[in-house]
Structures are given as structure tokens and as C-alpha cells.
Amino acid sequence: MAIHTVDVNGVEQRYHLYGQGDAVVVAMPGGPGVFWDYLRMPGVEQHARVAYVEALGTGESGRLPTHPDGYTRELYARALDRVIDDLGVARVFLLGHSYGGFVAQYYAATRPARLAGVILYDSAPVTGAEQGAEAGRQVELFVKRNEGNPEVPAVLEALQSVGSITDDDKLTAALRGLLPSYLADYWGREAEFAPLRERLRVAYISGRDADGNPEIIDDRELLPRITVPALVIAGRYDIICGERWAREIHELIPGSRLVILEHSGHLGNVEEPERFGDAVLRFIAANPK
């Protein structure tokens, strides 16, 4: 493992390089603001080098003068430009998870020459009211699946609190509190997932540009313009960026591949690591640089 830093218009961007092999995967985490390490993919690292981006505004990477505002997809795309420059390879596979998927699909549409392929992992074509309504439906299904579990009310309380929290520590506590809703079977595998829950961290990022305007995403016109090879991955039980959105992205991107992880929620890389890693590695092998 090696830690690298690059400069993005005077702000320090860190990334963590793991693995071995000729192919390079650049991994953009979600949130925005969730610390990078939950996204580790050891199975992929056995056959490819993986550069995990410690996104601007989180961890030891720098913060903008306008923090917590200003972290737009274009800013993150410019940061990815610098990471790829520093890696010194002609083209990479870009993997984006959750909000990182929003960044990755934007990057693939605007900078295709830099990519050997894009992996949209638990992403969606839109944010806002439409995505919120679908998330509400999925939360109801989560409650039904866990009927009678005395811990469910606390999870729902954490979910409901997230939108009003601006403090990093309180937001981290809320993320840990809601984690069972993000997994297909948290309580059935609690001993396995509890350590992940304890180490999750997040920094508050507002989702607004430097002028304080919210960045609303609707990529239904952008996605058909993606010309690089694309793999779409989602968990069957993902409550926020699940199967409905994965199938829509798959239909919108010409020639894309779709993988639904049958026993995963929002974190298939830890819930079904072998199937997740196999899907990523097969995609890489099918699209040599």
C-alpha cells in the first residue's frame, strides 16, 4: 500500500494505492463525504492496482475555502484528472459507488478518452424527489422484512435524522445507526458487519455549489452519451440506489452490462465480495486497455 498526494488548484488530494497487475482501477467513494476505506476490494486488488480516492473534503485530503459547499461533480472530476495524471497510465477503469457513481457517470460522459471502462456501482440516474420516493418505498420493504426486530425503530430514527445534520461526528453516528438498512441481512451477519459499522466515518458535505445552490442531478440525457464500456452493479436490497435505478442506467447506456447482487444491499463489496470482485475482474478482462 502507498499513499499519494496530488494538488487540485491548491487543495491536497490523497489517494491510496493497493494491489498488483497491469490494469488500474480508480475507486471513487460515496456520500458525498464517506471516508474511502469502506470501499476496499481485496479480491480485485489481487489482480489489478486499485487507487482509492480520499475525496476532497474528507479525511486527510484538503478542504475547500467554501467548505462544506463547492464539492460539485466537476470539481471531483478535475481531482480525478489529477489522480489519473499521477498514476501515469493512459487509461483507467473508473469505479464509482453511490454518489461516486454520479461522479463516475459524469466523468465517463465528459472525459471518455481517459477511461478503459466505467463501473457504476449502486448509482442512479437522478436525485431529488423521484429518488426519494423510491427510497421511501424500499425503506417500507426493509421494515416488513425485519418486522418485530426491536432495533428497527432506532435505524429509522437515524435514517430520518441524516438530512438535518451538519456536524461531522453526529453525521458519523447517524451513518453507523442506519447501516443495518443499507445491508441485505445485517442482523443475520452482525458479528461480521459490526466492525465495519464501528469504523465508518463521514464528513458533512452540503451538496451545494460554491454559491450555495443545490446540485440536482438528472442524467437521463447524459447517460446515453457514454461511449466507453460500462458495467452497472447494484444490490437487490439496496434502499437508495438499487435495482430499479441500475436497470434504468443499463437501458440508457448503449452496450452496458448489468449485474444484480442477489444477497446485497448498498455494500455488495462487503456483502458478496467474491461475486462483486468476479464481476469487476471479468469486465476488466473483457476490455483490455
Salt bridges, closest charged atoms under 4 A:
ASP37 OD2 - ARG201 NH2 3.50
GLU45 OE2 - ARG40 NE 2.69
GLU54 OE1 - ARG14 NE 3.21
GLU54 OE1 - HIS16 NE2 2.65
ASP69 OD1 - ARG208 NH2 3.00
GLU74 OE2 - ARG78 NH1 3.75
GLU74 OE2 - ARG111 NH2 2.87
ASP81 OD2 - ARG111 NE 3.01
ASP81 OD1 - ARG114 NH1 3.64
ASP85 OD2 - ARG82 NH1 3.70
ASP85 OD1 - ARG114 NH2 2.59
ASP86 OD2 - HIS4 ND1 3.95
ASP122 OD2 - HIS97 NE2 3.47
ASP122 OD2 - HIS266 ND1 3.79
GLU130 OE2 - ARG220 NH2 2.89
GLU130 OE2 - ARG244 NH2 3.14
GLU134 OE2 - ARG137 NH2 3.08
GLU134 OE1 - ARG244 NH1 3.37
ASP168 OD2 - ARG63 NH2 2.93
GLU192 OE2 - ARG189 NH2 2.87
ASP219 OD2 - ARG73 NH1 2.72
ASP238 OD2 - HIS266 ND1 2.69
GLU243 OE1 - ARG236 NH1 2.41
GLU243 OE2 - ARG247 NE 2.82
GLU248 OE2 - ARG220 NE 2.44
GLU262 OE2 - ARG236 NH2 2.33
ASP278 OD2 - ARG282 NE 2.80
